[in-house]
C-alpha cells in the first residue's frame, strides 16, 4: 500500500484576472477550486492511474471538511486527523499574473495531533511506500520528517521525500528510496546554480553518496535527471506541449515514477512515467489523467535521451 502525508493541505483557488489593476476591484475571468498540498497531489495522480493509496494529513474547520470531501470524491481514501481550532488554509493562485500566489498559514498542529499521526504511521510494514512531501506548518517540529523516518527505520518501508534543504538533507542517513528535489532546490543545498541537465548529475550523485537510494531531479522546461540505485543515470528533455498550469507537476512526477516502478521494477520505465505524469499535469488545467499521461509517454518513447 502507498501512503502519503500532507502536513498543511489546502483548498487551491485558482483564478485568472484580465488586466489586473492594483488597488481597484478586479473580476475573475476563470475560476477553479481544487484540493491542494504536495502529498495530496501525489495521491490524486496515483488514483488517476488506478493505484489504491491512503492520504494522511490534518484538517480543520469548514475548509478541512471540503478538502476531505473533494479528495474522497476523487477516489482517494483520506484518513485525516481533525484539528479543533482554526481552519485549513486557502491558497489563492493568480494564473494570469506570472504565477503569483498568496498562500495561507493553516491551523496550529498540536503535539497531541502529531502523536496521532505517528500512531497512524505505526501500521506501515515491509513493502509499503510512504510519501513525505512539502513544507510543514511553523507549529510543528522542524525535524518531523526525521522523527518519522527514525520510527520506521528497520521496517523496510520505502520512503519518498520531496522537500527542501534541511528537511531533505537531514533524512538522508535513513536511506530514503527516492528523493525529488528540483534543480533550484538541489543547487541551494550545495550553494551552486544548476541550469542544465549535465550540471545536475554530479550533485544528484552527491545526494546518493549521502544516503539517498534514488535521486530524481525535476527541471521544468529542461526535463529531468535520474541517478538510480543501480548506478544508471537517465536524463531527458521536457516533452513538447503548452504549459497550462505548473501547479502539481513535480508531485505528479513522483506519482508517475512510483507507478512505473511498481508496474515493472524498471528504472528507465519509472523515469519516463515520472516525466510523462509531470508534463501531462503541466499541460492540463487539473492533475493529469491516465489517458493524458499515456499520451505523453508515447511521445517520450520517441524523444528521450538514453541513460549512460
Secondary structure by P-SEA (a helix, b strand, c coil): cbbbbbccccccccccccccccccbbbbcbbbbbbbcaaaaaaaaaaaacccbbbbbccccaaaaaaaaaaaaaccccbbbbbccbbbbbbbbbccccbbbbbbbcccccaaaaaaaaaaaccccccbbbbbbcccccccccaaaaaaaaaacccccbbbbbcccccccccccccccbbbbcaaaaaaaacccccccccaaaaaaaaaaacccbbbbbbccccccccccccbbbbbcccccccccccaaaaaaaaaaaaaaaacccaaaaaaaaaaaaaaaaaccccccaaaaaaaaaaaaacccccc
